[in-house]
Amino acid sequence: MHGDLQIIEKDANVMPLPKEIKTQTIKDYNRHEKDTGSPEVQVAIITTRISQLTEHLRANNKDESCRRGLLKLVGQRRRLLTYLRNREYDRYIALTERLNLRRKQ
């Protein structure tokens, strides 16, 4: 019974973002050279991760733990966007246009 265990490969879509993609996203959205934590960078990284998990869930629609992680990321992105909208509306508009996100009116 135990001799027939399959080795399950980890799906590349469920794993964390590769370092190269994350570094490039930070470089594309940072406000200055050493910026890694501004709301713009955080939202961009989360958006990249959300699109990755969405593709995974299209192929594996019964993966409930992935779905829960996706919903947590969507909520985190929503809170960051609300913060940015309330603090600096111009940056919020620029970011949502650049990421093609729907805006709350």
SVG drawing of the C-alpha trace seen along z (x, -y; Angstrom):
<svg xmlns="http://www.w3.org/2000/svg" viewBox="-18 -64 37 66">
<polyline fill="none" stroke="black" stroke-width="0.4" points="0.0,0.0 2.7,-2.5 5.0,-1.4 2.7,-3.1 3.1,-6.6 3.6,-9.2 6.0,-12.0 4.0,-15.2 5.8,-18.1 5.1,-21.5 3.2,-23.5 5.2,-26.6 2.0,-28.7 1.4,-28.1 5.0,-28.8 6.1,-32.3 7.1,-34.7 10.5,-34.0 13.1,-36.5 13.7,-37.9 10.0,-38.7 9.7,-40.3 12.9,-42.3 11.7,-43.6 8.3,-44.5 10.0,-46.5 12.2,-48.2 9.2,-49.1 7.0,-50.6 9.5,-52.0 9.4,-55.7 13.1,-56.0 16.1,-53.7 15.9,-52.1 12.1,-51.9 10.8,-48.4 7.9,-49.0 5.8,-51.9 2.1,-51.1 2.7,-51.2 5.3,-48.5 3.3,-46.4 0.1,-46.6 2.1,-45.7 3.7,-42.6 0.3,-41.5 -1.3,-42.1 1.3,-39.9 0.7,-37.2 -3.1,-37.5 -2.8,-36.9 -0.5,-33.9 -3.0,-32.3 -5.9,-33.1 -4.3,-31.1 -3.6,-28.3 -7.2,-28.2 -8.5,-28.1 -6.7,-24.8 -7.2,-23.5 -10.6,-24.8 -10.9,-22.6 -7.8,-23.9 -9.5,-25.5 -6.3,-26.5 -5.1,-28.4 -8.5,-30.1 -8.3,-31.2 -4.8,-32.6 -6.1,-34.4 -8.9,-36.0 -6.5,-37.1 -4.3,-38.8 -7.3,-40.5 -8.3,-41.9 -4.8,-43.0 -4.6,-44.8 -7.9,-46.4 -6.8,-47.8 -3.6,-49.1 -5.5,-50.8 -7.9,-52.4 -5.0,-53.7 -3.4,-55.2 -6.7,-56.6 -7.3,-58.4 -3.7,-59.7 -2.6,-60.6 -5.4,-60.4 -3.2,-61.3 -0.8,-58.3 -3.9,-56.1 -5.2,-57.1 -1.8,-56.7 -1.3,-53.2 -4.8,-51.9 -4.4,-53.1 -1.0,-51.5 -2.1,-48.1 -5.5,-48.2 -7.5,-47.9 -11.0,-49.0 -11.3,-52.1 -13.7,-52.6 -15.6,-55.9"/>
</svg>
